[in-house]
Amino acid sequence: MDIVYSALVFLHLLGMAGIVSGWLMQLIAGHAKAPKVLLHSSLLQLATGLLLVGVAEMGDGDLNHMKIGVKLVVAFAVAVLGVVNLRKPSTGLATAAGVLTLVNVAVAVFW
């Protein structure tokens, strides 16, 4: 089960890196593929986050459900911003998604 958990953490971090890189691609260069990167990375992070919680629930550790709920709401907001940004690309939407991703990382680390 450790290998599954490690693979999910790897994919989760890869999704976070994709969101931040898509944000910077759209902000700095106005790259046309940035909205797709942002959307797919946000969906990857949302899916792997849910799977990580499922794997953690199967273990015997205690989970902070309030923290998980806050992270889920923020991740869902990033995914919604990714969908809206794909339909009508805007640096403001990409910035909001990038900042919310950094907030989600801060919640994960400092809470």
C-alpha positions as CSV (number, residue, x, y, z in Angstrom):
1,M,0.0,0.0,0.0
2,D,3.0,2.3,0.5
3,I,3.8,2.3,-3.2
4,V,0.3,3.3,-4.1
5,Y,0.4,6.1,-1.5
6,S,3.8,7.3,-2.8
7,A,2.6,7.2,-6.4
8,L,-0.5,9.2,-5.5
9,V,1.7,11.8,-3.7
10,F,4.0,12.0,-6.7
11,L,1.0,12.6,-9.0
12,H,-0.5,15.1,-6.6
13,L,2.7,17.2,-6.5
14,L,3.0,16.9,-10.3
15,G,-0.5,18.4,-10.5
16,M,0.4,21.3,-8.3
17,A,3.5,22.0,-10.4
18,G,1.3,21.9,-13.5
19,I,-1.1,24.5,-12.1
20,V,1.7,26.8,-11.1
21,S,3.5,26.4,-14.5
22,G,0.2,26.9,-16.4
23,W,-0.4,30.0,-14.4
24,L,3.1,31.4,-15.1
25,M,2.8,30.4,-18.8
26,Q,-0.4,32.3,-19.2
27,L,0.8,35.3,-17.1
28,I,4.2,35.8,-18.6
29,A,4.0,34.5,-22.2
30,G,0.2,34.4,-22.8
31,H,0.8,30.8,-24.1
32,A,-2.2,29.3,-25.9
33,K,-1.9,25.9,-24.2
34,A,-1.8,27.3,-20.7
35,P,-5.5,27.0,-20.0
36,K,-5.5,23.3,-20.9
37,V,-2.5,22.7,-18.6
38,L,-4.1,24.5,-15.8
39,L,-7.4,22.6,-16.2
40,H,-5.9,19.2,-16.5
41,S,-3.5,19.8,-13.6
42,S,-6.3,21.0,-11.4
43,L,-8.4,17.9,-12.2
44,L,-5.4,15.7,-11.5
45,Q,-4.8,17.3,-8.2
46,L,-8.5,17.0,-7.2
47,A,-8.6,13.3,-8.2
48,T,-5.4,12.4,-6.5
49,G,-6.3,14.4,-3.4
50,L,-9.5,12.4,-3.0
51,L,-7.7,9.1,-3.6
52,L,-5.0,10.1,-1.0
53,V,-7.8,10.7,1.6
54,G,-9.3,7.3,0.7
55,V,-6.0,5.5,1.1
56,A,-5.4,7.4,4.4
57,E,-8.9,6.4,5.7
58,M,-8.0,2.7,5.1
59,G,-5.1,3.1,7.4
60,D,-5.2,3.3,11.2
61,G,-4.1,6.9,11.4
62,D,-6.3,9.8,12.5
63,L,-7.3,12.4,9.9
64,N,-8.1,16.1,10.3
65,H,-11.4,16.2,8.5
66,M,-11.7,20.0,8.8
67,K,-8.3,20.4,7.0
68,I,-9.4,18.0,4.3
69,G,-12.7,19.8,3.8
70,V,-10.9,23.2,3.5
71,K,-8.4,21.8,1.0
72,L,-11.3,20.1,-1.0
73,V,-13.2,23.4,-1.3
74,V,-10.1,25.2,-2.4
75,A,-9.2,22.5,-4.9
76,F,-12.7,22.5,-6.3
77,A,-12.5,26.3,-6.7
78,V,-9.3,25.9,-8.6
79,A,-10.9,23.3,-10.9
80,V,-13.8,25.6,-11.6
81,L,-11.5,28.4,-12.4
82,G,-9.6,26.1,-14.7
83,V,-12.9,25.3,-16.6
84,V,-13.9,28.9,-16.8
85,N,-10.3,29.9,-17.9
86,L,-10.4,27.3,-20.7
87,R,-13.7,28.7,-22.1
88,K,-12.6,32.4,-21.8
89,P,-8.8,32.7,-21.1
90,S,-7.9,35.5,-18.7
91,T,-4.7,36.2,-16.8
92,G,-6.9,37.2,-13.8
93,L,-8.5,33.7,-13.7
94,A,-5.1,32.1,-14.0
95,T,-3.7,34.2,-11.3
96,A,-6.7,33.4,-9.0
97,A,-6.1,29.7,-9.7
98,G,-2.4,30.0,-9.0
99,V,-2.8,31.9,-5.8
100,L,-5.5,29.5,-4.5
101,T,-3.1,26.6,-5.3
102,L,-0.4,28.3,-3.2
103,V,-3.0,28.8,-0.4
104,N,-3.8,25.0,-0.6
105,V,-0.1,24.2,-0.3
106,A,0.2,26.6,2.7
107,V,-2.8,24.8,4.3
108,A,-1.2,21.4,3.7
109,V,2.1,22.5,5.2
110,F,1.2,24.8,8.1
111,W,-2.1,23.4,9.4
